[in-house]
Amino acid sequence: MTDPALLSAAELSSLYAARDLSPVEAAQASLDRIERLNPQLNAFCGVHGEEALASARQSEARWREGRPLSPIDGVPTSVKDLVLARGWPTLRGSKTVDPAGPWDQDAPSVARLREAGAVLVGRTTTPEFGWKGVTDSALTGITRNPWDPTKTPGGSSGGAAVAAASGMAALNIGTDGGGSIRIPAGFTGIFGLKPSFGRVPAYPLSPFGTVAHIGPMTRTVRDAALMLSVLSRPDPRDWTALPFPVTDFTDGLEDGVRGLRIAYAPTLDNAPVDPEVAASVARAAEVFAGLGARVETVTLDLPGTGPIFRAHWFVGAATLLSSIPEEKHALIDPGLRAVAAEGAAIPLLDYTKATLARGRLGVAMNRFHQDWDLLLMPSLPIPAFAAGQNLPEAPDGSTWANWTPFSYPFNLTQQPAASVPCGLTASGLPIGLQIVGPMFQDALVLRAARAFEALHPAPLPPLARP
């Protein structure tokens, strides 16, 4: 039998139902993988093996009695270290957080997963407070890419991406305030979805405000749909949350893309794209045409997104630091302190103007989607670069947002956007295709990603292979 750690959540639940595999065996396989690979990859900053096995035994009893709580009952699952989990310190990659807690609440996403019977195996790494597009911190060290451990997995949900790619957990909670799900999904060859803002309730709300989303990171699209069906359930603690959709996000997942109007943008605002990335994404667009969609190449210009995003993100960083006692500021990542200082210097009038400009940007994309059902473009303009550094070797790489020009615009517009693997570079590094949908059309994004995945399933990284 295939190593249970490499099975999808959908495959696991089928085996549980047939009594051909136990949730305890799956949990142990996940924990074994973590023990073997985590010292090299550093995806987990906290592992809770005994708790996971106890939860798996409870799941095993439910499946034996034919009363599982959900299709993900008994599936190994990780929680990013920005998201509250009862009884586990949420240190947020920071030396400024007191491990003593109290840690007496689950975030909505964690609460819903527990209610669905998911087996929580541990916490995944993040840069301090999720502030940048790679994953390292003074608290937890450097997280590495399973395709090449000398490379970064991206961030800030880098630990979750590595956990998914390497078989440490089938389901993984990620957060995305400017690309933090899609960047590491693209760099590690997994599927990651930033849902429409408010689709997944959050508590407490992010200090980075309404650019921050929570979503699934998995090896397959179906697993993300299963996970989103659970994560999107309501929670009264989030007053920004969308109404519960009631529908199962796996419904219609195999309906394909025939007849859809799909725009393919090779770049955004003329940002340069690595030739291997550009060629792979162009081939992916041709796949959609072959599946019966009407695909046309478009020029996509969204001027001013960089300054608009910096006004929101940097002010969020300043808000975050204002909540931390000043005597602890010396413990904080110098890069985060610099971003926060820039945010604190932004005048209120400029911030207000940025919020109005953001509204115009959202309207522009709403109008765009009157003509186009979906937008295809690269998830990232470059492949993964060296682990342990914030930026690629680029003259314009003054902040992490400079090398991620294709992700943060859709945090500003709050649209659903996913990264699906679409190829490898000559050196064996993953390339991501970004699929962007109209606001609230999360199911359509999943459906399109699944249509592509069905023809081009993602390979496993070398370290994950049996």
N, C-alpha and C positions, 0 to 999 in steps of 0.2 A: 504494500500500500504506500501511496505517496505520504511523505512526512506530513502529519496533520498540521504542522506549523505553516505549510505552504498551501493549504486548502483555503478557499474563499469561505466567507461566512455562509453563503448560499449552499456550498458543498457540505460544510460542516453540519448545518441543520438537517440536510437530507440524510446524512449518515447517522445523525442522532436519532432521527425518526425511524430509520430502518434498524436501529440498534446494532449498527456495524461499527460505531465509534462512540466513545463516551466523552462528554465534556471534560471529565477529569483527565483523560488521555490528551485531549487537545490543549488544555491548560498546562499540563506538564510539558508537552512539546514546545509550547510558547516559552515557558520558563527556561527550558533547556537551551533554546536558541539564545535567549537573552544572556544566560550564563556564558555561552560559548562566544557570542559575537560582540556583546556590549563592551568588553574591555578594549576592543579595537575601535568600535564605531561610536560609542558613547551616545547612544540614542536615549537611554533611560538614566534619570537622576534619582530614581527611587523605585524599587521593586518590592511588591507585597505578595510574595509567593504563598505563604500560609493562608492569607486571606483569600487569594485567588482560588486556591485549591478547595477551601471550604465552600466558596460560592459555586465552584464547579460541581461539587458533590450534591449541593442542593438542586442545581440544574439537572444533573444526572437523574435524580429521583423524579423530577417533574417530567422529563422525557420518557422515563420508564413507565410512568403512569399515564402517559398520553395527554398531559396538560401543560405543555410549554407556555411560557408567558408571551412569547413572540417568536418570529423566525430567527432572531439573533440571540435567543436564550442559550447561554453556554458558550458564546463566542468570545475568545480572548480580545480584550479591548484596552487601549491606553488612553491616558488623560494628559494633555499638555500642562506643563507647570505654570500656566497662567489661570487655570480653571479650577475653581474650588472643588475639593472632594473631601467629604466628611472623614475625619480621622487622619487625613494625610496633610502634612505641612505643604502649603502652597507658597513656595519661596520665590517664585517668579524669576529664577536665575539671579537673585540679588542677595548680597551679604547684608543688606539693610533690613531684611524681613526677619522677624523673630520666629524661629522654628517652634517655640512653645505655644504659639497660637493665641486664642483657642481656634481649633479647626472643627467647627460643629455644624457646618452647612455644606450641602452639595449645591453646585451651580445647577441651573435648570437642565443643561445638557447631561450632566452626570446623574442627576436624579432620574431623568427619563430612561437613561441606559440601565440604571439599577432596576427600575420598575419593569424593564423589558427582559431582565435576567442576564444581561451581559456580564461577563466575568472580567472585572477590572484587575489588570495585572501590575500596573504601576504608572509612574509619571515620566513623561518625555521631556527632553531638554529644550530650552529656549534661551536666546540671548536675554540679557537683563531687561525685564519688563517688555520683552518682544520688540525692542526698539529698532532692530536693523534686519537686513535681508540675508544674513548668515547666522549660524548658530554656534556661538561660543560665549562664555562668560567667565569672570574671575571665580565664580562659585563652582561651576560644573565643568569647566574645561572646554575643549574643542570637540565638536561633533563632526563625524567624517562620513564621506559618501561611500556606500557599499559597492559602487561601480569602480571606484578608485579612491582608496582611503587618503591619498594625498590631496584630494579635492574636497571642496565644501559641498554639503547637501543643500545649501541655501538656508533661508530662514524666513520668518522666525520659527515656523513650525518644522524645523529641521529634524528634531528628534522624532516627531510623529511620522515624517516621511521615511526616515531610515527604518523605523519600526515596521512600517508597512512593506517597504521594498525588500527587507531582509527576512521577513517571516516571523518577526518577534510578536506581532499582534495583527490580526486581520482587520480590526476596526480601530480607528484612531481619531481623536478629537483634535482638530486644528483651529487656529484663529487666523484672521486675515484682515489687517488694517491698511495694507498697501500692496499686498501680493503675498502675504506670509503663508498662505496655503499653496498658491499656484507657483511661486518661485521654487520651493523645495520639491513640489510634485514634478515640475519640469526638470529639475536637476537630477532627480533620483528615479525617474521613469515610472511613476505611479499615477493614479488618478486622484485629483483633488478638486473639490467644488467649493467655491465661495458662493453661498446661496444669496438670493435677494436679501437686502438688509431687513432684519426683523423676522426672517423665516425661522431662525433658531433663536428662541428666547435666551437672553443673557442676564446674569446677575453675579456680582455688581456690574453695572455698565462700565465700559472701558473709559479710562481717562482720555483716550484718543477720540472719543466721541462717536459720531455716526458714520465714520468710515470703517469701523471695526465690525467684522462679521465672524461667526462661528460656523464650522462646517466639517464634513467628513473627508478623511484621507484614507484611501483603501487601494488594494491592488486591482480591483475590478469595479466597473461602473455599477453593476447590479448591487454589489455590497454597499456602495455609496447611497444608492436609492433605498435599500433596506434601512440603512443607518439614518438617512434623512427623514424617513417616515416616522422614526422614533424621536429624533432630535427636535422636530418641528412641533411636537405636542405642546399645548399651552402651559404657561406658568405665570401666575399673577404678579410676580416680582419684576417683570419687564413690561413697562407701559409703552415701549416702542415696538413691541412684537406685533407681527401680522396676525390676522385671524387664522385659526387652525384650519388647514385646507381640507381636513377629513380624508382626502383621497390617499391612497397608497402610491408612493412614488415609483413603485415597480409596475403599476398599471400602464400599459401602452409603451413600455420600455423597448419592446422589440418592433415597434411600428415603422422604423426606418425614417428616411428623409425624402422619399420620393415626392416631388412636387413642391418642396420648400424652396424659397428664395434665399439664397445664401451669398453674402458678400465676403469676398476674400481680400484682405488688406495685407500686402506683404510687409508693411511697416506702418508706423503712426507718426505723423509730423516729420517725416523724412529721417527718422532715427536710423543710423547704420545698423545692419544686421549681418552677423557672421555668415559667410557664404554657405557653409554646411547646414546651418539652421535654416536659412532662406530656402535652400533647395528641398530640404525635407518637408517643410511646411507647405511649399508649393505642391509637392507630390501628394500630400495629404488632402489638399483642396481638390485635386483631381479625383481622388477617391470618392468624394461626395458627389461630384458630377457623375461618376460612374454608377452611383447608387440612385440616380434619378433626380437629384436636386438641380435646380437652376443656379449655377455658380458663376459669378462674375467678379473680375478683379476690380477693386475700387481704390481710389485715393482717399485716405482717411486723415483729416486734419482736425485736431481739437486744440487750437492754440490756447496757450496760457495755463494748461493743466498743471505744469510743474509748480509755478508760484501759488496756484490755488491749493494744491495739495500741501505744500510746505506750510502755508498759513494754518491749515487745519492740524497737520501732524506735529509741527513744531510747537504750536500753542498747546496741544495735548501733552507733549513732553514737559513743557513748563508747568502745566497743571499737575502732572504726576509728581514732579520734584517738589512742588509747593506742599505736597502732603507728607513729605519725608522730613524728619527733623534735620535741621541744618548741620548738626554735629555729625550726621551720617553721610553727608554729601561726598566726603572724600572717598567713601567706599564705592561710589557709583562709577560705572564705566565712563571714562573721560569723553568718549564720543557722545554718549547720551547727555552728559552735562553740557557739552557744547551746543547740541541741538536745542536743549531746553533754554539755554541762555539766549539763543537766537529767537526762540518762540516768545520768551518773556519781553523781548524788545519790540515785538510787533505791535503797533498801535491798535487800539480797539477799532478805530475807524477802518483801518486796513483789513482787519479780520472780518468786519461786517461786510466790506466790499467783496472779500473773497467768498463769503457765504452766498452773496447775490450772484457772483460769477459762477459759483458751483451750480446754482439753480438753472442758470442759462445753459450750462453744459448738460445737465440732465434733460432739459427740454430738447436740446440738439440731438441727443441720442434717442429720445422718444420719437422724434420726427424721422430719424434715420431708420428706425424699426417699423415705420409705416410702410417703407419700401422693401425692407429686408427682414426675414424671420430670424436669421442668425448672422453673426459675424465671426469669421475665422481669421486668425492672425497668430504670429508666434507668441508663446507664453513669455519667452525671454529672447533678447537679441543675441545672446552668447551662450556657450556651454559653461559648465561648472569650472570655476577657477580654484586657485590654491586654498586649501583649508587654513584657517587661522588668520586670515586677513579679511578686512571689511570690504575691500574693493578689488576689482580686477585691475590689471595694469592698463589704465586708460587715462589720458590727460584730463578728461572732463569728469572723472570719478570723484568729485568732491564730497558727495553724500551718497548713501546707498540708493536713493531714489533716481540718481543719474543713470545707473545701469539697469534699472527696472522700468523703462518708460512705458511698457505695455500692460502693466498690471494696475498701478494705482489709479489711472483714470476711471476704472470701473468700480473702485471703492467710492470715488466721488459721486458717481452716478447711481451707485447702489444696485446695479444690475447683477443677475447671476452670471458667473463666469467660471469656467472649468479649465484645467489643464489635463490633456490626455496624451500619453506617450505616442510619438509618431516617427521614431527612428533613433539611430545612434550616429555619432560622429565617427570618423575613421579611427579615432583613438578609443572608441567604445564608450562615449559618454552620452547619456540620454538627451533627447530633444523633445520639447513639449509643444503641442498644438493647443492654442487657446480658443475656446468656443464661448462666445458671449451671446446672451439672449436678452430679450426685452424684460423689463422689470416684471417680476412675479412668474416668469415662464421657466422656472427651475426644471420642471418635468421635460420641457422641450430640449433644454441643454443636455440633460441626462440621456434623452432618447437619441440625440445626434451623436453624443459621445459613444453610446453603446453601438450604434450603427457602424462607426469607424472601428471600434474595438473588436467587433465581431469578425472583421476582415484582417485586422492587424493586432492580435493580442500582444500585450507587453511581455517581453522576455524578463527573466529573473537576472539580477546582477550576479556577478561571479561568486561573491561570498555567500549568496543565498542558495546556490544550486546544490542539489543532493550530492 
